[in-house]
């Protein structure tokens, strides 16, 4: 069980670093807002984070 938790944490940190490298500080803010909103079950915060991430993803394409 601890191995799974460590693997999930490593993947989350890796994904966060990828977002920061590719999309800068605004990407990190959006990712944090999305994850906090999902954990707190707050649709407004997670929606804001998701919209910012979608705008960043559509801008780079």
mmJSON file of the N, C-alpha and C atoms, coordinates in Angstrom:
{"data_MODEL":{"atom_site":{
"group_PDB":["ATOM","ATOM","ATOM","ATOM","ATOM","ATOM","ATOM","ATOM","ATOM","ATOM","ATOM","ATOM","ATOM","ATOM","ATOM","ATOM","ATOM","ATOM","ATOM","ATOM","ATOM","ATOM","ATOM","ATOM","ATOM","ATOM","ATOM","ATOM","ATOM","ATOM","ATOM","ATOM","ATOM","ATOM","ATOM","ATOM","ATOM","ATOM","ATOM","ATOM","ATOM","ATOM","ATOM","ATOM","ATOM","ATOM","ATOM","ATOM","ATOM","ATOM","ATOM","ATOM","ATOM","ATOM","ATOM","ATOM","ATOM","ATOM","ATOM","ATOM","ATOM","ATOM","ATOM","ATOM","ATOM","ATOM","ATOM","ATOM","ATOM","ATOM","ATOM","ATOM","ATOM","ATOM","ATOM","ATOM","ATOM","ATOM","ATOM","ATOM","ATOM","ATOM","ATOM","ATOM","ATOM","ATOM","ATOM","ATOM","ATOM","ATOM","ATOM","ATOM","ATOM","ATOM","ATOM","ATOM","ATOM","ATOM","ATOM","ATOM","ATOM","ATOM","ATOM","ATOM","ATOM","ATOM","ATOM","ATOM","ATOM","ATOM","ATOM","ATOM","ATOM","ATOM","ATOM","ATOM","ATOM","ATOM","ATOM","ATOM","ATOM","ATOM","ATOM","ATOM","ATOM","ATOM","ATOM","ATOM","ATOM","ATOM","ATOM","ATOM","ATOM","ATOM","ATOM","ATOM","ATOM","ATOM","ATOM","ATOM","ATOM","ATOM","ATOM","ATOM","ATOM","ATOM","ATOM","ATOM","ATOM","ATOM","ATOM","ATOM","ATOM","ATOM","ATOM","ATOM","ATOM","ATOM","ATOM","ATOM","ATOM","ATOM","ATOM","ATOM","ATOM","ATOM","ATOM","ATOM","ATOM","ATOM","ATOM","ATOM","ATOM","ATOM","ATOM","ATOM","ATOM","ATOM","ATOM","ATOM","ATOM","ATOM","ATOM"],
"id":[1,2,3,4,5,6,7,8,9,10,11,12,13,14,15,16,17,18,19,20,21,22,23,24,25,26,27,28,29,30,31,32,33,34,35,36,37,38,39,40,41,42,43,44,45,46,47,48,49,50,51,52,53,54,55,56,57,58,59,60,61,62,63,64,65,66,67,68,69,70,71,72,73,74,75,76,77,78,79,80,81,82,83,84,85,86,87,88,89,90,91,92,93,94,95,96,97,98,99,100,101,102,103,104,105,106,107,108,109,110,111,112,113,114,115,116,117,118,119,120,121,122,123,124,125,126,127,128,129,130,131,132,133,134,135,136,137,138,139,140,141,142,143,144,145,146,147,148,149,150,151,152,153,154,155,156,157,158,159,160,161,162,163,164,165,166,167,168,169,170,171,172,173,174,175,176,177,178,179,180,181,182,183],
"type_symbol":["N","C","C","N","C","C","N","C","C","N","C","C","N","C","C","N","C","C","N","C","C","N","C","C","N","C","C","N","C","C","N","C","C","N","C","C","N","C","C","N","C","C","N","C","C","N","C","C","N","C","C","N","C","C","N","C","C","N","C","C","N","C","C","N","C","C","N","C","C","N","C","C","N","C","C","N","C","C","N","C","C","N","C","C","N","C","C","N","C","C","N","C","C","N","C","C","N","C","C","N","C","C","N","C","C","N","C","C","N","C","C","N","C","C","N","C","C","N","C","C","N","C","C","N","C","C","N","C","C","N","C","C","N","C","C","N","C","C","N","C","C","N","C","C","N","C","C","N","C","C","N","C","C","N","C","C","N","C","C","N","C","C","N","C","C","N","C","C","N","C","C","N","C","C","N","C","C","N","C","C","N","C","C"],
"label_atom_id":["N","CA","C","N","CA","C","N","CA","C","N","CA","C","N","CA","C","N","CA","C","N","CA","C","N","CA","C","N","CA","C","N","CA","C","N","CA","C","N","CA","C","N","CA","C","N","CA","C","N","CA","C","N","CA","C","N","CA","C","N","CA","C","N","CA","C","N","CA","C","N","CA","C","N","CA","C","N","CA","C","N","CA","C","N","CA","C","N","CA","C","N","CA","C","N","CA","C","N","CA","C","N","CA","C","N","CA","C","N","CA","C","N","CA","C","N","CA","C","N","CA","C","N","CA","C","N","CA","C","N","CA","C","N","CA","C","N","CA","C","N","CA","C","N","CA","C","N","CA","C","N","CA","C","N","CA","C","N","CA","C","N","CA","C","N","CA","C","N","CA","C","N","CA","C","N","CA","C","N","CA","C","N","CA","C","N","CA","C","N","CA","C","N","CA","C","N","CA","C","N","CA","C","N","CA","C","N","CA","C","N","CA","C"],
"label_alt_id":[null,null,null,null,null,null,null,null,null,null,null,null,null,null,null,null,null,null,null,null,null,null,null,null,null,null,null,null,null,null,null,null,null,null,null,null,null,null,null,null,null,null,null,null,null,null,null,null,null,null,null,null,null,null,null,null,null,null,null,null,null,null,null,null,null,null,null,null,null,null,null,null,null,null,null,null,null,null,null,null,null,null,null,null,null,null,null,null,null,null,null,null,null,null,null,null,null,null,null,null,null,null,null,null,null,null,null,null,null,null,null,null,null,null,null,null,null,null,null,null,null,null,null,null,null,null,null,null,null,null,null,null,null,null,null,null,null,null,null,null,null,null,null,null,null,null,null,null,null,null,null,null,null,null,null,null,null,null,null,null,null,null,null,null,null,null,null,null,null,null,null,null,null,null,null,null,null,null,null,null,null,null,null],
"label_comp_id":["UNK","UNK","UNK","UNK","UNK","UNK","UNK","UNK","UNK","UNK","UNK","UNK","UNK","UNK","UNK","UNK","UNK","UNK","UNK","UNK","UNK","UNK","UNK","UNK","UNK","UNK","UNK","UNK","UNK","UNK","UNK","UNK","UNK","UNK","UNK","UNK","UNK","UNK","UNK","UNK","UNK","UNK","UNK","UNK","UNK","UNK","UNK","UNK","UNK","UNK","UNK","UNK","UNK","UNK","UNK","UNK","UNK","UNK","UNK","UNK","UNK","UNK","UNK","UNK","UNK","UNK","UNK","UNK","UNK","UNK","UNK","UNK","UNK","UNK","UNK","UNK","UNK","UNK","UNK","UNK","UNK","UNK","UNK","UNK","UNK","UNK","UNK","UNK","UNK","UNK","UNK","UNK","UNK","UNK","UNK","UNK","UNK","UNK","UNK","UNK","UNK","UNK","UNK","UNK","UNK","UNK","UNK","UNK","UNK","UNK","UNK","UNK","UNK","UNK","UNK","UNK","UNK","UNK","UNK","UNK","UNK","UNK","UNK","UNK","UNK","UNK","UNK","UNK","UNK","UNK","UNK","UNK","UNK","UNK","UNK","UNK","UNK","UNK","UNK","UNK","UNK","UNK","UNK","UNK","UNK","UNK","UNK","UNK","UNK","UNK","UNK","UNK","UNK","UNK","UNK","UNK","UNK","UNK","UNK","UNK","UNK","UNK","UNK","UNK","UNK","UNK","UNK","UNK","UNK","UNK","UNK","UNK","UNK","UNK","UNK","UNK","UNK","UNK","UNK","UNK","UNK","UNK","UNK"],
"label_asym_id":["A","A","A","A","A","A","A","A","A","A","A","A","A","A","A","A","A","A","A","A","A","A","A","A","A","A","A","A","A","A","A","A","A","A","A","A","A","A","A","A","A","A","A","A","A","A","A","A","A","A","A","A","A","A","A","A","A","A","A","A","A","A","A","A","A","A","A","A","A","A","A","A","A","A","A","A","A","A","A","A","A","A","A","A","A","A","A","A","A","A","A","A","A","A","A","A","A","A","A","A","A","A","A","A","A","A","A","A","A","A","A","A","A","A","A","A","A","A","A","A","A","A","A","A","A","A","A","A","A","A","A","A","A","A","A","A","A","A","A","A","A","A","A","A","A","A","A","A","A","A","A","A","A","A","A","A","A","A","A","A","A","A","A","A","A","A","A","A","A","A","A","A","A","A","A","A","A","A","A","A","A","A","A"],
"label_entity_id":["1","1","1","1","1","1","1","1","1","1","1","1","1","1","1","1","1","1","1","1","1","1","1","1","1","1","1","1","1","1","1","1","1","1","1","1","1","1","1","1","1","1","1","1","1","1","1","1","1","1","1","1","1","1","1","1","1","1","1","1","1","1","1","1","1","1","1","1","1","1","1","1","1","1","1","1","1","1","1","1","1","1","1","1","1","1","1","1","1","1","1","1","1","1","1","1","1","1","1","1","1","1","1","1","1","1","1","1","1","1","1","1","1","1","1","1","1","1","1","1","1","1","1","1","1","1","1","1","1","1","1","1","1","1","1","1","1","1","1","1","1","1","1","1","1","1","1","1","1","1","1","1","1","1","1","1","1","1","1","1","1","1","1","1","1","1","1","1","1","1","1","1","1","1","1","1","1","1","1","1","1","1","1"],
"label_seq_id":[1,1,1,2,2,2,3,3,3,4,4,4,5,5,5,6,6,6,7,7,7,8,8,8,9,9,9,10,10,10,11,11,11,12,12,12,13,13,13,14,14,14,15,15,15,16,16,16,17,17,17,18,18,18,19,19,19,20,20,20,21,21,21,22,22,22,23,23,23,24,24,24,25,25,25,26,26,26,27,27,27,28,28,28,29,29,29,30,30,30,31,31,31,32,32,32,33,33,33,34,34,34,35,35,35,36,36,36,37,37,37,38,38,38,39,39,39,40,40,40,41,41,41,42,42,42,43,43,43,44,44,44,45,45,45,46,46,46,47,47,47,48,48,48,49,49,49,50,50,50,51,51,51,52,52,52,53,53,53,54,54,54,55,55,55,56,56,56,57,57,57,58,58,58,59,59,59,60,60,60,61,61,61],
"pdbx_PDB_ins_code":[null,null,null,null,null,null,null,null,null,null,null,null,null,null,null,null,null,null,null,null,null,null,null,null,null,null,null,null,null,null,null,null,null,null,null,null,null,null,null,null,null,null,null,null,null,null,null,null,null,null,null,null,null,null,null,null,null,null,null,null,null,null,null,null,null,null,null,null,null,null,null,null,null,null,null,null,null,null,null,null,null,null,null,null,null,null,null,null,null,null,null,null,null,null,null,null,null,null,null,null,null,null,null,null,null,null,null,null,null,null,null,null,null,null,null,null,null,null,null,null,null,null,null,null,null,null,null,null,null,null,null,null,null,null,null,null,null,null,null,null,null,null,null,null,null,null,null,null,null,null,null,null,null,null,null,null,null,null,null,null,null,null,null,null,null,null,null,null,null,null,null,null,null,null,null,null,null,null,null,null,null,null,null],
"Cartn_x":[0.807,0.0,0.85,1.922,2.734,3.405,3.728,4.355,3.409,2.135,1.148,1.026,1.009,0.914,2.142,3.313,4.537,4.523,4.053,3.994,3.01,1.88,0.886,1.427,2.095,2.678,3.764,4.571,5.622,5.019,3.95,3.279,2.676,2.08,1.478,2.547,3.67,4.754,5.338,5.49,5.984,5.053,3.752,2.769,2.787,2.917,2.965,4.2,5.332,6.551,6.418,5.771,5.548,4.668,3.613,2.719,3.482,4.289,5.037,6.066,6.721,7.728,7.092,5.963,5.351,4.475,3.747,2.766,3.072,4.136,4.555,3.738,3.855,3.186,1.657,1.099,-0.359,-0.856,-0.072,-0.428,-0.448,0.518,0.555,-0.637,-0.96,-2.111,-3.392,-3.535,-4.727,-4.782,-3.642,-3.597,-3.904,-3.367,-3.625,-5.092,-5.652,-7.069,-7.954,-7.614,-8.393,-8.312,-7.123,-6.984,-7.604,-7.47,-8.096,-9.614,-10.12,-11.563,-12.129,-11.384,-11.856,-11.825,-10.767,-10.676,-11.729,-12.0,-12.982,-14.4,-14.538,-15.832,-16.5,-15.662,-16.137,-16.106,-17.285,-17.381,-16.85,-16.975,-16.527,-15.001,-14.301,-12.828,-12.312,-12.85,-12.373,-12.735,-13.859,-14.246,-13.312,-12.922,-11.979,-10.641,-10.155,-8.891,-8.97,-10.078,-10.24,-10.314,-11.015,-11.13,-9.767,-9.004,-7.671,-6.777,-6.825,-6.01,-6.422,-7.72,-8.187,-7.738,-7.801,-7.345,-5.841,-5.07,-3.632,-3.339,-4.074,-3.86,-4.269,-5.349,-5.793,-4.898,-4.253,-3.373,-2.086,-1.594,-0.32,-0.458,-1.669,-1.871,-1.963],
"Cartn_y":[-1.207,0.0,1.271,1.359,2.571,2.792,1.706,1.847,2.535,2.189,2.809,4.294,4.652,6.068,6.842,6.236,6.894,7.048,6.044,6.112,7.188,7.262,8.286,9.683,9.842,11.14,11.529,10.573,10.856,11.26,10.59,10.964,12.361,12.678,14.005,15.091,14.86,15.845,15.981,14.865,14.91,15.669,15.445,16.154,17.645,17.973,19.375,20.067,19.386,19.961,20.133,19.195,19.304,20.505,20.699,21.838,23.14,23.193,24.417,24.685,23.67,23.851,24.331,23.755,24.06,25.309,25.55,26.627,27.71,27.588,28.632,28.686,29.785,29.917,29.869,30.38,30.337,28.899,28.032,26.618,25.972,26.323,25.785,26.287,27.569,28.124,27.411,27.171,26.489,25.046,24.354,22.969,22.88,23.798,23.805,24.123,25.095,25.426,24.235,23.551,22.379,21.276,20.994,19.913,20.27,21.516,21.929,21.905,22.354,22.336,20.928,20.008,18.621,17.996,18.277,17.704,18.283,19.582,20.238,20.102,19.492,19.341,20.696,21.649,22.995,23.162,23.218,23.273,24.578,25.669,26.962,26.985,26.58,26.594,25.619,24.408,23.434,23.868,24.52,25.029,26.12,27.009,28.072,27.47,26.518,25.864,25.137,24.462,23.727,24.673,25.784,26.748,27.356,27.696,28.258,27.237,25.976,24.946,24.742,24.756,24.591,25.773,26.981,28.138,28.05,27.589,27.442,26.351,25.251,24.155,24.556,25.298,25.691,26.765,27.533,28.585,28.032,26.914,26.371,25.562,25.207,24.352,25.056],
"Cartn_z":[0.0,0.0,0.0,0.828,0.793,-0.566,-1.26,-2.569,-3.551,-3.5,-4.388,-4.072,-2.801,-2.417,-2.882,-2.772,-3.223,-4.741,-5.45,-6.91,-7.366,-6.722,-7.086,-6.783,-5.651,-5.312,-6.307,-6.731,-7.712,-9.053,-9.46,-10.708,-10.62,-9.491,-9.318,-9.361,-8.707,-8.72,-10.117,-10.812,-12.183,-13.107,-12.968,-13.788,-13.474,-12.192,-11.79,-12.378,-12.372,-12.947,-14.457,-15.106,-16.552,-16.873,-16.11,-16.314,-16.104,-15.045,-14.765,-15.857,-16.349,-17.386,-18.684,-19.028,-20.312,-20.282,-19.19,-19.157,-18.129,-17.389,-16.465,-15.191,-14.481,-13.189,-13.281,-14.37,-14.513,-14.622,-15.235,-15.303,-13.933,-13.101,-11.736,-10.938,-11.076,-10.357,-10.781,-12.071,-12.566,-12.064,-12.089,-11.624,-10.131,-9.353,-7.912,-7.64,-8.369,-8.18,-8.536,-9.612,-10.008,-8.961,-8.473,-7.496,-6.152,-5.709,-4.45,-4.579,-5.716,-5.934,-5.949,-6.543,-6.561,-5.178,-4.406,-3.063,-2.129,-2.282,-1.423,-1.952,-3.121,-3.784,-4.024,-4.429,-4.732,-6.248,-6.85,-8.302,-8.885,-8.154,-8.676,-8.814,-7.766,-7.796,-8.841,-8.869,-9.852,-11.267,-11.438,-12.754,-13.247,-12.343,-12.709,-13.121,-12.344,-12.689,-14.019,-14.261,-15.518,-16.713,-16.554,-17.658,-17.984,-16.962,-17.202,-17.901,-17.463,-18.12,-19.585,-19.83,-21.221,-22.069,-21.528,-22.293,-22.569,-21.604,-21.832,-22.865,-22.8,-23.747,-25.154,-25.3,-26.633,-27.232,-26.385,-26.849,-27.461,-26.93,-27.406,-28.685,-29.072,-30.235,-31.485],
"occupancy":[1.0,1.0,1.0,1.0,1.0,1.0,1.0,1.0,1.0,1.0,1.0,1.0,1.0,1.0,1.0,1.0,1.0,1.0,1.0,1.0,1.0,1.0,1.0,1.0,1.0,1.0,1.0,1.0,1.0,1.0,1.0,1.0,1.0,1.0,1.0,1.0,1.0,1.0,1.0,1.0,1.0,1.0,1.0,1.0,1.0,1.0,1.0,1.0,1.0,1.0,1.0,1.0,1.0,1.0,1.0,1.0,1.0,1.0,1.0,1.0,1.0,1.0,1.0,1.0,1.0,1.0,1.0,1.0,1.0,1.0,1.0,1.0,1.0,1.0,1.0,1.0,1.0,1.0,1.0,1.0,1.0,1.0,1.0,1.0,1.0,1.0,1.0,1.0,1.0,1.0,1.0,1.0,1.0,1.0,1.0,1.0,1.0,1.0,1.0,1.0,1.0,1.0,1.0,1.0,1.0,1.0,1.0,1.0,1.0,1.0,1.0,1.0,1.0,1.0,1.0,1.0,1.0,1.0,1.0,1.0,1.0,1.0,1.0,1.0,1.0,1.0,1.0,1.0,1.0,1.0,1.0,1.0,1.0,1.0,1.0,1.0,1.0,1.0,1.0,1.0,1.0,1.0,1.0,1.0,1.0,1.0,1.0,1.0,1.0,1.0,1.0,1.0,1.0,1.0,1.0,1.0,1.0,1.0,1.0,1.0,1.0,1.0,1.0,1.0,1.0,1.0,1.0,1.0,1.0,1.0,1.0,1.0,1.0,1.0,1.0,1.0,1.0,1.0,1.0,1.0,1.0,1.0,1.0],
"B_iso_or_equiv":[0.0,0.0,0.0,0.0,0.0,0.0,0.0,0.0,0.0,0.0,0.0,0.0,0.0,0.0,0.0,0.0,0.0,0.0,0.0,0.0,0.0,0.0,0.0,0.0,0.0,0.0,0.0,0.0,0.0,0.0,0.0,0.0,0.0,0.0,0.0,0.0,0.0,0.0,0.0,0.0,0.0,0.0,0.0,0.0,0.0,0.0,0.0,0.0,0.0,0.0,0.0,0.0,0.0,0.0,0.0,0.0,0.0,0.0,0.0,0.0,0.0,0.0,0.0,0.0,0.0,0.0,0.0,0.0,0.0,0.0,0.0,0.0,0.0,0.0,0.0,0.0,0.0,0.0,0.0,0.0,0.0,0.0,0.0,0.0,0.0,0.0,0.0,0.0,0.0,0.0,0.0,0.0,0.0,0.0,0.0,0.0,0.0,0.0,0.0,0.0,0.0,0.0,0.0,0.0,0.0,0.0,0.0,0.0,0.0,0.0,0.0,0.0,0.0,0.0,0.0,0.0,0.0,0.0,0.0,0.0,0.0,0.0,0.0,0.0,0.0,0.0,0.0,0.0,0.0,0.0,0.0,0.0,0.0,0.0,0.0,0.0,0.0,0.0,0.0,0.0,0.0,0.0,0.0,0.0,0.0,0.0,0.0,0.0,0.0,0.0,0.0,0.0,0.0,0.0,0.0,0.0,0.0,0.0,0.0,0.0,0.0,0.0,0.0,0.0,0.0,0.0,0.0,0.0,0.0,0.0,0.0,0.0,0.0,0.0,0.0,0.0,0.0,0.0,0.0,0.0,0.0,0.0,0.0],
"pdbx_formal_charge":[null,null,null,null,null,null,null,null,null,null,null,null,null,null,null,null,null,null,null,null,null,null,null,null,null,null,null,null,null,null,null,null,null,null,null,null,null,null,null,null,null,null,null,null,null,null,null,null,null,null,null,null,null,null,null,null,null,null,null,null,null,null,null,null,null,null,null,null,null,null,null,null,null,null,null,null,null,null,null,null,null,null,null,null,null,null,null,null,null,null,null,null,null,null,null,null,null,null,null,null,null,null,null,null,null,null,null,null,null,null,null,null,null,null,null,null,null,null,null,null,null,null,null,null,null,null,null,null,null,null,null,null,null,null,null,null,null,null,null,null,null,null,null,null,null,null,null,null,null,null,null,null,null,null,null,null,null,null,null,null,null,null,null,null,null,null,null,null,null,null,null,null,null,null,null,null,null,null,null,null,null,null,null],
"auth_seq_id":[1,1,1,2,2,2,3,3,3,4,4,4,5,5,5,6,6,6,7,7,7,8,8,8,9,9,9,10,10,10,11,11,11,12,12,12,13,13,13,14,14,14,15,15,15,16,16,16,17,17,17,18,18,18,19,19,19,20,20,20,21,21,21,22,22,22,23,23,23,24,24,24,25,25,25,26,26,26,27,27,27,28,28,28,29,29,29,30,30,30,31,31,31,32,32,32,33,33,33,34,34,34,35,35,35,36,36,36,37,37,37,38,38,38,39,39,39,40,40,40,41,41,41,42,42,42,43,43,43,44,44,44,45,45,45,46,46,46,47,47,47,48,48,48,49,49,49,50,50,50,51,51,51,52,52,52,53,53,53,54,54,54,55,55,55,56,56,56,57,57,57,58,58,58,59,59,59,60,60,60,61,61,61],
"auth_comp_id":["UNK","UNK","UNK","UNK","UNK","UNK","UNK","UNK","UNK","UNK","UNK","UNK","UNK","UNK","UNK","UNK","UNK","UNK","UNK","UNK","UNK","UNK","UNK","UNK","UNK","UNK","UNK","UNK","UNK","UNK","UNK","UNK","UNK","UNK","UNK","UNK","UNK","UNK","UNK","UNK","UNK","UNK","UNK","UNK","UNK","UNK","UNK","UNK","UNK","UNK","UNK","UNK","UNK","UNK","UNK","UNK","UNK","UNK","UNK","UNK","UNK","UNK","UNK","UNK","UNK","UNK","UNK","UNK","UNK","UNK","UNK","UNK","UNK","UNK","UNK","UNK","UNK","UNK","UNK","UNK","UNK","UNK","UNK","UNK","UNK","UNK","UNK","UNK","UNK","UNK","UNK","UNK","UNK","UNK","UNK","UNK","UNK","UNK","UNK","UNK","UNK","UNK","UNK","UNK","UNK","UNK","UNK","UNK","UNK","UNK","UNK","UNK","UNK","UNK","UNK","UNK","UNK","UNK","UNK","UNK","UNK","UNK","UNK","UNK","UNK","UNK","UNK","UNK","UNK","UNK","UNK","UNK","UNK","UNK","UNK","UNK","UNK","UNK","UNK","UNK","UNK","UNK","UNK","UNK","UNK","UNK","UNK","UNK","UNK","UNK","UNK","UNK","UNK","UNK","UNK","UNK","UNK","UNK","UNK","UNK","UNK","UNK","UNK","UNK","UNK","UNK","UNK","UNK","UNK","UNK","UNK","UNK","UNK","UNK","UNK","UNK","UNK","UNK","UNK","UNK","UNK","UNK","UNK"],
"auth_asym_id":["A","A","A","A","A","A","A","A","A","A","A","A","A","A","A","A","A","A","A","A","A","A","A","A","A","A","A","A","A","A","A","A","A","A","A","A","A","A","A","A","A","A","A","A","A","A","A","A","A","A","A","A","A","A","A","A","A","A","A","A","A","A","A","A","A","A","A","A","A","A","A","A","A","A","A","A","A","A","A","A","A","A","A","A","A","A","A","A","A","A","A","A","A","A","A","A","A","A","A","A","A","A","A","A","A","A","A","A","A","A","A","A","A","A","A","A","A","A","A","A","A","A","A","A","A","A","A","A","A","A","A","A","A","A","A","A","A","A","A","A","A","A","A","A","A","A","A","A","A","A","A","A","A","A","A","A","A","A","A","A","A","A","A","A","A","A","A","A","A","A","A","A","A","A","A","A","A","A","A","A","A","A","A"],
"auth_atom_id":["N","CA","C","N","CA","C","N","CA","C","N","CA","C","N","CA","C","N","CA","C","N","CA","C","N","CA","C","N","CA","C","N","CA","C","N","CA","C","N","CA","C","N","CA","C","N","CA","C","N","CA","C","N","CA","C","N","CA","C","N","CA","C","N","CA","C","N","CA","C","N","CA","C","N","CA","C","N","CA","C","N","CA","C","N","CA","C","N","CA","C","N","CA","C","N","CA","C","N","CA","C","N","CA","C","N","CA","C","N","CA","C","N","CA","C","N","CA","C","N","CA","C","N","CA","C","N","CA","C","N","CA","C","N","CA","C","N","CA","C","N","CA","C","N","CA","C","N","CA","C","N","CA","C","N","CA","C","N","CA","C","N","CA","C","N","CA","C","N","CA","C","N","CA","C","N","CA","C","N","CA","C","N","CA","C","N","CA","C","N","CA","C","N","CA","C","N","CA","C","N","CA","C","N","CA","C","N","CA","C","N","CA","C"],
"pdbx_PDB_model_num":[1,1,1,1,1,1,1,1,1,1,1,1,1,1,1,1,1,1,1,1,1,1,1,1,1,1,1,1,1,1,1,1,1,1,1,1,1,1,1,1,1,1,1,1,1,1,1,1,1,1,1,1,1,1,1,1,1,1,1,1,1,1,1,1,1,1,1,1,1,1,1,1,1,1,1,1,1,1,1,1,1,1,1,1,1,1,1,1,1,1,1,1,1,1,1,1,1,1,1,1,1,1,1,1,1,1,1,1,1,1,1,1,1,1,1,1,1,1,1,1,1,1,1,1,1,1,1,1,1,1,1,1,1,1,1,1,1,1,1,1,1,1,1,1,1,1,1,1,1,1,1,1,1,1,1,1,1,1,1,1,1,1,1,1,1,1,1,1,1,1,1,1,1,1,1,1,1,1,1,1,1,1,1]
}}}
